[in-house]
Amino acid sequence: MKPKVVITQQVHREVLDLLSASCEVEANTSTEPWPPEILRAKAKDAKGIMVFMPDSIDENFLDDCPELAVVGAALKGYDNFDVQACTERGIWFTNVPDLLTIPTAELTIGLMIGLSRNISAGDGFMRSGRFQGWRPHLYGTGLAGSTVGIIGMGAVGQATARCLQGFSAHLLYYDQQPLPPEKEQELALTLLPFEKVLAESDFTVVILPLTEKTLWMIDKKAISHMKEGSFLINTGRGSVVDEQAVAAALASGRLAGYAADVFAMEDWAWSDRPVAVPGELLKNQRQTFLTPHLGSAVNAVRLEIAMEAAKNILQALAGDTPQGALNQPKAR
């Protein structure tokens, strides 16, 4: 019998064709996730499962799937998944870390421009029927010559810095693991303490994974160190930022604007996560620019991501080490 592989979210036909050649595939064809009980029922006898951002896998889930041999994550960040639990149960866990860097950096620049140049507000004004030609309003702030502080200098942080070089921006950064001096020079980056980056930046860009140390790293106290009237952009993980503190800072005028592509409600691994984006942010259309996790929403890239995840699954099922393996499973 062919091994069963479950795909939790909608994928391209090419991905289904690749897996179907040697596997029995049960795939979600909707744009909405399966309810948890439905997913568990479908995965209980699966050998492989392809997972995505809305999914979460923990010990209890794995215990209900005794046949599972590989979890192929079609994503980069994997904080919603218990990799150690997979390792203990002899299950491969794989991801595709190198395919989302450029799309996420591009989206980060788009959010910065969209927020600071009032693009969303301008679009709404045009559609209101009130446009009668140029008027002296909706003046914004440009990136050119600005000071940008990047919190988190991993692959996406570095790609964002490269993009910003075209705007002649002054680039500061903070990371617990500083870059080598030659890399700092290449990217025209200046390393400063965390609070100093916040205090000097016109734009603060947060590109961090969610860990115990980064949870609510940008909280009320951190925001109090930020340059008054500056912009905050989050394309890392929602819960790295205290969204309620951001809403309050926008209302007080401490922050000029907030743009985000990630939200705390998506951080399934956090048991106390909110169930929705704060209403204060959603209602504040003048000072916010919010997108529904578009960092990886490039059609060709999404296809490549899912294809890589599928190849990882096939390699594991064939008894080989998957190219994207993040663990070394214990023998069963």
N, C-alpha and C positions, 0 to 999 in steps of 0.2 A: 504493500500500500504506500501511496505517496504521503510524505509527512505533511501535516496540516500547518498552514501559516495563516495567522489572522492579521489583517491590516485595519487599524482602528479608525483611520480617516480616509477621505477621498483622495485617490492618487490618479496619475495619468495611466492611460491604457498600456503604454509601453512597460510600466512597472508590473502590471498584472500579467502581461504576456511573458515577461522574464521569469517570474516566479511560477506561473502556471505550467511551464514546461516540465518542471520536476516536482511540483508541490500541489497539494490541494489547497486552494486559496479561498478564504472567506473574508471579503472586504466590505468595509462600510462605503456605500456609494453616495451617502448624503454629506452635506456640508456641516451637519450637526453631529456631535459625538454620540455614540451609543450611551444609554444609561448604564451606570456601573454594573448593575445586576445582569444586564444583557451581555456586556463585554465579558464578564466572568464566565457566563454560561458558554459563550462561544470559544473562550480561550482555555477551558478546563482540560481539553485533550489536545491542545496545540503543541507543536514542537518549536515553532517560532512565532514571534509577534513583532510587528512593526508599529512603533509608538510615535506620538507627536506631542506638541506643546500642551494640548489640553489633557493629556493623560497623566496618570500617576501610578507607580508600581511600588508596593511595599511588601513586607513579609507576609501579610495576610493574603494579598493577591497571589503571591508566588506559591504559597501553601495550597491554594486552590487549583494550581496548574502543575501537577506533578510530572507531566511529560515535557515541560518547557525546557528547551536546550539553549535558546538564544533570544535576547531582546535586541532588536535592531532599532535604535532611536534615529528618527529622521530629523535631527536637530543638532545644535551645538551645545547649548547649556543643558545640563542634566540634573539640576537640583531637585526636580520632582520625582526622581527615581532612586531607589535604594540599591546602589551598585554593590555594596558590601553584602546585602542579603542575596543578591544574585550569585556572587562569588561563593558564599557559604553553601549554596544549593547546587553548585556545579553548572551554573548558567552563564553563558557569555553575555556581556553587555557591550554594545558598540554604539558609536555615534559618528557624526560626519563633521568634524570641527573646522575644516578648512574651506568650506563652501559658502559660509554666511558672512565672512568678514567684510568683503567689499559691499555687498548689498546693505548691510547694517550701517557701515560708515556713510554710504550715500544717503540713506534715510536720515541719519543724524544731521548731516549738512542740510538736508531738506527741511527738517524740523526747525533748525536754527534760523534759516532764512524765512520760512513760513511764519514763524512766531514773531520775529523781530521786525519784519517788513509788513505785518498786518495783512498777509495774503488771504487768510480765511475771512477776515472782516471785510476786505475789499471785494471778495467774491460775493459775499452776502449783500453788500451794498449794491453791486451791479445788478443782482437778481431782484432787488427790491423795487426796481423801476424808478428810483430816485436819481439815477446818474444823468447829469445834464452837461457833462464835460468836466475838465479838470477843476478841482477846488482845493484850497489849502487845508486839507485834513488827512487823517490817517498817516501822519508822518511817523516813520519808524527809525530803527537803528540798523545800520549795515554791519556786515562782517569785516569789511576792509579796514585794516588798521586797528581792529579791536583787540582786546586781551581775552584770550580763551584759556580757561583752566580745565584740563581733562583729569578726571578722577578715575584712575584705572588705565594702565598703559599696557594692556595685553594686545593681542592681534588687532582687535577692532579699534582700540585706542590709537594704536600706531597708524592704522589705515586712515582714521579720521584726521590725525595730525598731518598726514601726507596731503589729504584733500584740502586742508585749511591753509597749506603753504601757498596755494594759488590766490588766497585773499590777503596776503601780506599781514596775517594776524600774528600777534605776539603770543607764543604758546608756552603756557605753564603746565606742569603736571604734578600729580602726587600718586605714588604707588608704594606699597609696603616693600616691593622688590624693584628698586630703581633699575633703569636700563643701563647698560654699559655706556661709558662716556662717548664712545664713537657713535653709538646709535642716537644718543641725545643730540650730538652735533649734526648728524645726518638729517634728523627731523626738526632741527632748530628748536629743541625743547629745553626748558629750564625747570629743574626739579626744585620744589619748595615744600615746606611743611604744609600739612593739610589746611590748617586755618589760614595760612598765608595765601594759598591758592584761592580760597574762597573770598578772601578780603580784596584781592587785586583783580579779579576776573569780571569782565563785562558779561561773559557767557561761562557758566559752569556746566560741563558736560559729564554726566555720570555714566560710566560704562563698566560696571562691576557685576560679577556673579553674586548670587545670593548665598551667603554663609552666615554662621552665627556671628562673625565679626562685622559683616557688612549690613546685617539687618538694621534698618532705620539709621544707617550711617549719616544720612542727610536728615536730621531731625530739627526740632525747634532751636536747639543750641547751635548746631552747625549753621543753620540759616541766619542766626543772629550775627555770625561772623561774615556773612556774604556782603558784598558791595551793594549798597542800597540802590535799588532801581535796576539791578542786574537780572539776567535771564537764567533759568535752570532748565536743563534738558536731560531726560532720562531715556536711554536706549539699552540699559543693562538688564536689571530686574526691578519690577515694581516696588517690592518691599525694601529695597535699599533706600528708598525715599519714604518719609512719613508724609503721606498724602494729605492728612488733615493739617499738619503743620504747614505744608505748602499752601493749602487753601487759605489759612489764616494769614500767611505772609503776603499773599496776593491781595487780600482784603485790606490789609493795613498799608499797602504800598511798599513794603519792604522789598518784595520782588516785583519786577515789571511784568514778568510772564513765565509760564511753565509749559513746556512741550514734552510729551511722552508718547512712546510707542509700546510701553510695558506698564502693567498695573498690578497692584498687590492682589487683586482678586484672582489672578492667574497663577499665583504661587501655591499650587496645590499641596506641596510638602509642608507648608506652614499651617498648623492646625487652627490657629487663630486668625487666618486670613479673612479679610472682609468678603462679602458676597457680591459686592458691586463697586464700581468706581464712585467715589464720594460725589454726592449731588452738587456740592459747592463747586467742584471742578467742572462738572458737566454744564452747569448753568452759566458759568463764567466764560462765555464765548469770547469776550473782548481780550482777556489776558491768557487764554490757554489755546493750545494747538495740539489736539489729541488724535492719534491714529490707531487703528485696531491691529496692532502687532504686524505692521507691514514690513518690518526689517528684512524678512526673508521672502516677501511676496513678489518675487520676480519669476515669471512663468518658467523660463529655461532653467533657472536655479532650482526651483522647487522640483522639477523633473529630475535634475541631476542629484539632488539630495535624496529623493526617494529611491532612485536607481542605486545609489551607493549603499543605502540602508538595505536594499534587497540583496545586493551582492554580498554584504556582510552576513546576512542570514544564510544565504546559499553556501558560503564558505564554511560557516559553523556547522551546518547540517551535513556537509560533506566530510566532516572530521578535521578540517583545516583550521588554522588560527585566522580569524577574521582580520582584515586589514585595519578596520576601525576599532579593534578591541580596546576597551579601557580597563579590563581586568584579566586575571588568569584564574579561571574557575577551579575550585577544588574538584578532585576526582570523585565521581559518584560511586 
